[in-house]
Amino acid sequence: MPSFFNSWLPFIYLYVVGGIFFLLGMVLIRRVKGIDMRQKKHRFWWKVMIFGYFYFMIIHALLIIAALYW
């Protein structure tokens, strides 16, 4: 079985470092008024972006678990 450093450490790095850039991008979008939260379509796409980040993180974790234990 692969060690923690070969399986989970890259996952953690990807979603922590990538999450920092994602968060900075989302903050930048808000600060430059690139999104108007009063508009329904803008709120929808804001939620899609956040949901998508966590969706792919969960799918990735499940696939790592499947590869390691099945």
FENQUIPE-V633599 format. One record per residue. PHI is phi in radians with two decimals (none if undefined). NEAR is the number of other ideal C-beta (glycine too) atoms within 10 Angstrom. Layout:
BEGIN
phi=<PHI	PHI>
near=<NEAR	NEAR>
END
This chain:
BEGIN
phi=<none	-1.10	-1.38	-0.99	-1.22	-1.69	-2.04	-1.56	-1.09	-1.10	-1.07	-1.10	-1.04	-1.01	-1.52	-1.43	-1.17	-1.10	-1.14	-1.12	-1.14	-1.07	-1.09	-1.07	-1.12	-1.16	-1.13	-1.07	-1.02	-1.19	-1.22	-1.58	1.05	-1.38	-2.40	-1.97	-1.19	-1.38	-1.54	-1.08	-1.17	-1.20	-1.08	-1.03	-1.23	-1.07	-1.16	-1.08	-1.09	-1.18	-1.05	-1.08	-1.06	-1.27	-1.07	-1.20	-1.13	-1.18	-1.06	-1.08	-1.10	-1.11	-1.22	-1.12	-1.06	-1.08	-1.20	-1.41	-1.99	-2.07>
near=<6	10	8	8	8	9	14	15	11	11	14	10	10	13	17	9	10	13	13	10	9	15	11	10	11	15	10	10	14	12	8	8	7	9	16	9	9	7	10	8	9	14	13	10	12	15	10	11	14	12	10	11	16	11	11	13	15	10	10	13	13	10	11	15	12	9	10	11	7	5>
END
